[in-house]
Amino acid sequence: MSPAPLPAAADLTEVFRRAPIGVLVLGGLLFFVGAGFILSGVFFALSGTAGSWLTWLLMLAVGPLFLYVALQFVLLRRRAWLVIVLLVGLLLLSSLLRSFTAPALPVSPLAEIVVELLTLAYLVRPRVRAEFAREADLPVTRE
């Protein structure tokens, strides 16, 4: 199954107008994380300050994936919603485990848990889920 084509440039304004503000914010954050991975990978590759070549190679591989997921998330693709929910769920699990294994500093994991729970609660709201369910309603260009 091939991915759905991207909307035409004129239709992007409709996509941004239709997307909930929280989706745009989360998509923007994902975009900056992906760009940060790419820039860090390039910096470490050129400067040689990373411990091994595997570090910067992974950064250069993960960065574009974050950019792709961010774009698909803003375009309200169902698969991107599922990926984000799974990633936030994994982050929540990691924070919960860290709060039990490092109880000396419980403030940071607790703050992370609160943010991750709020993010999950936002993503499963009926209006947000409905926007991702309407993916087929978007006008697209055929190549």
BAFI-3210 file (N, C-alpha, C; in Angstrom, 3 decimals, decimal comma, padded with zeros to 6 digits):
// residues 143
n [1|2|3|4|5|6|7|8|9|10|11|12|13|14|15|16|17|18|19|20|21|22|23|24|25|26|27|28|29|30|31|32|33|34|35|36|37|38|39|40|41|42|43|44|45|46|47|48|49|50|51|52|53|54|55|56|57|58|59|60|61|62|63|64|65|66|67|68|69|70|71|72|73|74|75|76|77|78|79|80|81|82|83|84|85|86|87|88|89|90|91|92|93|94|95|96|97|98|99|100|101|102|103|104|105|106|107|108|109|110|111|112|113|114|115|116|117|118|119|120|121|122|123|124|125|126|127|128|129|130|131|132|133|134|135|136|137|138|139|140|141|142|143]
n.u [000,842|000,732|001,847|-000,404|-000,669|000,881|-000,891|-001,761|-000,014|-001,796|-003,763|-002,572|-002,941|-005,555|-005,222|-003,634|-005,421|-007,468|-006,308|-006,068|-004,878|-003,180|-002,168|-000,677|001,246|002,501|003,420|005,197|007,083|008,065|009,212|011,323|012,817|013,610|015,114|017,089|018,353|019,446|021,167|022,867|023,969|025,385|027,189|028,624|029,703|031,373|033,077|034,158|033,809|032,035|031,594|031,702|031,391|028,921|027,161|026,737|025,826|023,420|021,996|021,798|020,197|017,835|016,872|015,671|013,486|011,978|011,314|009,708|007,582|006,601|005,639|003,661|002,018|001,065|-000,329|-002,424|-002,482|-003,501|-001,717|000,485|-000,594|-000,934|001,755|002,772|001,231|002,139|004,889|004,746|003,575|005,667|007,584|006,260|006,220|008,986|009,518|008,010|009,338|011,851|011,205|010,822|013,274|015,162|014,676|015,694|015,652|012,799|011,345|011,807|011,101|008,394|007,339|007,715|006,011|003,524|003,368|003,455|001,139|-000,803|-000,383|-001,082|-003,766|-004,739|-004,364|-006,159|-008,603|-011,984|-012,438|-009,885|-009,152|-011,171|-010,434|-008,159|-009,352|-010,734|-009,043|-009,242|-010,839|-009,358|-008,387|-006,380|-003,558|-003,200|-000,641]
n.v [-001,166|002,074|005,261|007,991|010,714|013,953|016,946|019,555|022,705|024,856|023,633|023,188|025,307|024,866|022,454|023,259|025,024|023,353|021,534|020,778|023,055|021,960|019,723|020,958|022,201|019,976|018,695|020,666|020,619|018,008|018,338|020,113|018,486|016,459|018,017|018,843|016,397|015,839|018,068|017,772|015,264|015,858|017,748|016,189|014,287|015,830|017,070|015,055|014,548|012,829|009,731|007,407|006,403|005,326|006,756|009,346|008,436|007,135|009,365|010,804|009,062|008,850|011,451|012,348|010,577|011,546|014,036|013,237|011,908|014,078|015,743|014,059|013,842|016,462|016,623|015,098|012,257|008,946|006,881|008,298|009,422|007,092|006,280|008,424|008,198|005,692|006,279|008,249|006,676|004,827|006,613|007,354|004,902|004,584|006,800|006,105|003,751|004,847|006,510|004,679|003,341|005,287|006,757|008,886|011,369|012,315|014,341|015,135|012,775|012,661|015,069|014,630|012,438|013,621|015,448|013,651|012,125|014,135|014,736|012,297|012,213|014,407|013,553|011,431|012,594|013,069|014,982|015,387|012,770|012,378|014,138|012,880|010,575|011,466|011,453|010,607|012,529|014,690|016,934|015,920|015,907|014,232|012,378]
n.w [000,000|-000,992|000,297|000,980|-001,303|-000,871|000,122|-002,225|-002,583|-002,234|-000,787|001,629|003,388|004,147|005,480|007,669|008,807|009,548|011,303|014,755|017,296|019,233|017,921|015,938|017,558|018,813|016,485|015,571|017,663|017,341|014,825|015,423|017,141|015,359|013,523|015,285|015,874|013,346|012,899|015,127|014,564|012,195|013,226|015,144|013,414|011,769|013,618|015,107|017,798|018,980|020,728|019,133|015,684|015,361|016,968|015,750|013,320|013,944|014,850|012,469|011,093|012,596|012,765|010,191|010,252|012,411|011,325|009,177|010,514|011,960|009,888|008,754|010,968|011,338|008,977|009,641|009,514|010,138|010,832|011,774|014,074|015,595|015,855|017,377|019,722|020,604|020,993|023,031|024,977|025,426|026,423|028,766|030,141|030,485|032,142|034,391|035,219|035,781|037,912|039,929|040,056|040,569|043,140|044,589|043,339|042,718|041,475|038,761|037,159|037,934|036,970|034,250|033,918|034,390|032,221|030,068|030,538|030,245|027,555|026,317|027,141|025,737|023,077|022,817|022,985|021,896|019,753|018,656|017,901|016,042|014,008|013,001|012,104|009,925|007,784|005,091|003,954|003,154|000,571|-002,113|-004,349|-007,417|-008,789]
ca.u [000,000|001,565|001,339|-001,246|000,130|000,775|-001,811|-001,167|000,380|-002,982|-004,537|-001,880|-003,575|-006,730|-004,735|-003,242|-006,616|-008,291|-005,608|-006,159|-003,662|-002,292|-001,500|000,346|002,320|003,241|004,128|006,334|008,097|008,688|010,056|012,555|013,596|014,238|016,160|018,177|019,093|020,224|022,261|023,818|024,687|026,360|028,234|029,472|030,425|032,436|034,034|034,770|033,726|031,177|032,368|031,911|030,669|027,550|026,354|026,285|025,083|022,052|021,356|021,469|019,128|016,604|016,406|014,672|012,268|011,196|010,755|008,629|006,438|006,044|004,855|002,477|001,162|000,382|-001,266|-003,499|-002,472|-003,795|-000,510|001,315|-001,229|-000,607|003,182|002,955|000,658|003,069|006,103|004,438|003,392|007,001|008,181|005,576|006,745|010,354|009,468|007,532|010,428|012,903|010,758|011,003|014,673|015,956|013,746|016,347|015,235|011,511|010,651|011,905|010,208|006,990|006,963|007,616|004,803|002,374|003,341|003,123|-000,278|-001,582|-000,264|-001,936|-005,165|-005,091|-004,407|-007,312|-009,849|-012,819|-012,262|-008,576|-009,251|-012,053|-009,664|-007,303|-010,228|-011,212|-007,895|-009,633|-011,574|-008,459|-008,148|-004,994|-003,245|-002,824|000,534]
ca.v [000,000|003,267|006,349|008,985|011,850|015,172|017,934|020,620|023,861|025,641|022,889|023,165|026,264|024,187|021,464|023,966|025,616|022,292|020,812|021,386|023,780|021,043|018,890|021,810|022,389|018,712|018,508|021,592|020,093|016,858|018,862|020,640|017,348|015,853|018,918|018,787|015,157|015,966|019,020|017,166|014,218|016,501|018,340|015,129|013,649|016,716|017,419|013,851|014,557|011,745|008,575|006,500|006,768|004,849|007,814|010,334|007,754|006,967|010,687|011,136|008,168|009,099|012,810|012,388|009,866|012,491|015,036|012,588|011,699|015,404|016,169|013,210|014,161|017,727|016,319|014,323|010,861|008,036|006,152|009,201|009,502|005,855|006,330|009,383|007,608|004,648|006,921|008,864|005,555|004,336|007,622|007,238|003,698|004,896|007,708|005,335|002,884|005,682|007,025|003,619|002,929|006,414|007,517|010,018|012,590|011,973|015,485|015,105|011,766|012,991|016,116|013,980|011,612|014,521|015,951|012,546|011,801|015,206|014,573|011,163|012,608|015,282|012,802|010,531|013,367|012,748|015,892|015,128|011,471|012,540|014,776|011,860|009,606|012,074|011,543|010,406|013,694|015,747|016,992|015,622|015,964|012,943|012,536]
ca.w [000,000|-001,084|001,130|000,309|-001,762|-000,076|-000,432|-003,027|-001,774|-001,897|000,192|002,913|004,298|004,692|006,440|008,886|009,385|010,114|012,366|016,083|017,678|019,942|016,917|015,326|018,540|018,917|015,220|015,571|018,581|016,673|013,758|016,012|017,630|014,183|013,031|016,264|015,640|012,114|013,121|016,062|013,849|011,302|014,066|015,683|012,313|011,293|014,668|015,653|019,257|019,461|021,147|018,012|014,465|015,482|017,589|014,771|012,268|014,452|014,842|011,081|010,639|013,352|012,488|009,114|010,669|013,206|010,409|008,423|011,410|012,262|008,733|008,658|012,116|011,033|007,892|010,274|009,076|011,256|011,240|012,570|015,392|016,297|016,196|018,464|020,939|021,051|021,514|024,328|025,899|025,796|027,306|030,056|030,780|030,888|033,295|035,543|035,673|036,360|039,209|040,918|040,166|041,079|043,986|045,252|042,653|042,107|040,875|037,303|036,570|038,180|036,014|032,945|033,920|034,253|030,841|029,171|030,730|029,619|026,105|025,936|027,326|024,617|021,818|022,750|023,040|020,729|018,614|018,043|017,216|014,880|012,934|012,395|011,440|008,679|006,881|003,690|003,473|002,699|-000,871|-002,456|-005,774|-008,002|-009,658]
c.u [000,889|000,971|000,521|-000,380|-000,095|-000,229|-001,063|-000,887|-000,825|-003,815|-003,863|-002,476|-004,822|-006,322|-004,379|-004,443|-007,453|-007,634|-005,783|-004,820|-002,677|-001,528|-000,399|001,527|003,153|004,019|005,338|007,446|008,815|009,625|011,385|013,425|014,320|015,355|017,351|019,012|019,981|021,415|023,303|024,628|025,734|027,507|029,182|030,275|031,599|033,492|034,743|034,695|032,811|032,048|032,653|031,107|029,215|026,629|025,838|025,519|023,628|021,305|020,934|020,370|017,796|016,030|015,380|013,384|011,369|010,564|009,572|007,386|005,793|005,168|003,564|001,496|000,384|-000,624|-002,406|-003,608|-002,662|-002,560|000,389|000,737|-000,868|000,858|003,410|002,399|001,585|004,348|005,860|004,201|004,719|007,722|007,565|006,082|008,165|010,378|008,994|008,629|011,528|012,483|010,901|012,466|015,571|015,074|014,385|015,920|013,891|010,840|010,665|011,023|008,732|006,506|006,811|006,337|003,567|002,254|002,930|001,661|-001,175|-001,551|-001,141|-003,412|-005,618|-005,280|-005,614|-008,640|-010,662|-012,596|-010,940|-008,611|-010,119|-011,314|-008,754|-008,129|-010,729|-010,105|-008,297|-010,364|-010,676|-008,349|-006,667|-004,806|-002,845|-001,666|000,497]
c.v [001,231|004,378|007,327|010,151|013,063|016,123|018,959|021,812|024,691|024,953|022,841|024,163|025,652|023,150|022,152|024,610|024,558|021,591|021,521|022,004|022,874|020,130|019,693|022,016|021,118|018,416|019,418|021,121|018,894|017,305|019,365|019,533|016,676|016,705|018,918|017,530|015,283|016,895|018,465|016,072|014,783|017,085|017,272|014,436|014,511|016,993|016,206|013,778|013,478|010,545|007,609|006,980|006,337|005,927|008,779|009,686|007,521|008,295|011,073|010,231|008,492|010,475|012,892|011,632|010,773|013,551|014,461|012,401|013,035|015,889|015,360|013,486|015,446|017,526|015,407|012,895|009,946|007,303|007,015|009,352|008,271|005,842|007,262|008,816|006,517|005,245|007,555|007,774|004,963|005,322|007,560|006,020|003,930|005,797|006,985|004,431|003,692|006,245|005,968|003,243|004,032|007,282|008,715|011,346|012,356|013,115|015,408|014,019|012,082|014,074|015,527|013,148|012,476|015,015|014,845|012,124|012,862|015,093|013,421|011,509|013,515|014,474|011,881|011,272|013,093|013,671|015,624|013,799|011,569|013,193|013,765|010,794|010,132|012,200|011,456|011,608|014,791|015,756|016,749|015,747|014,571|013,176|011,561]
c.w [000,000|-000,225|000,308|-000,135|-000,866|-000,701|-001,274|-002,125|-001,354|-000,827|001,560|003,890|004,922|005,732|007,750|009,565|010,102|011,297|013,704|016,490|018,414|019,002|016,235|016,272|018,661|017,637|015,115|016,491|017,971|015,560|014,324|016,595|016,462|013,619|013,980|016,118|014,408|012,320|014,084|015,381|012,913|012,113|014,591|014,591|011,864|012,353|015,249|017,167|019,813|019,801|020,011|016,813|014,536|016,063|016,544|013,630|012,693|014,472|013,431|010,524|011,316|013,036|011,369|009,449|011,509|012,314|009,635|009,297|011,758|011,116|008,617|009,800|011,862|009,902|008,354|009,733|010,288|011,749|012,101|013,973|016,218|016,729|017,381|019,770|021,481|021,629|022,880|025,374|026,352|026,707|028,700|030,825|031,289|032,120|034,549|036,101|036,346|037,718|040,305|041,102|040,690|041,973|044,676|044,636|041,967|041,362|039,351|036,687|036,792|037,228|034,616|032,850|033,721|032,816|029,876|029,315|030,104|028,097|025,621|026,070|026,190|023,335|021,708|022,925|021,776|019,534|017,893|017,294|015,978|013,722|012,244|011,687|010,107|007,645|005,418|003,115|002,921|001,180|-001,148|-003,958|-006,232|-008,957|-010,801]
res [m|s|p|a|p|l|p|a|a|a|d|l|t|e|v|f|r|r|a|p|i|g|v|l|v|l|g|g|l|l|f|f|v|g|a|g|f|i|l|s|g|v|f|f|a|l|s|g|t|a|g|s|w|l|t|w|l|l|m|l|a|v|g|p|l|f|l|y|v|a|l|q|f|v|l|l|r|r|r|a|w|l|v|i|v|l|l|v|g|l|l|l|l|s|s|l|l|r|s|f|t|a|p|a|l|p|v|s|p|l|a|e|i|v|v|e|l|l|t|l|a|y|l|v|r|p|r|v|r|a|e|f|a|r|e|a|d|l|p|v|t|r|e]
***
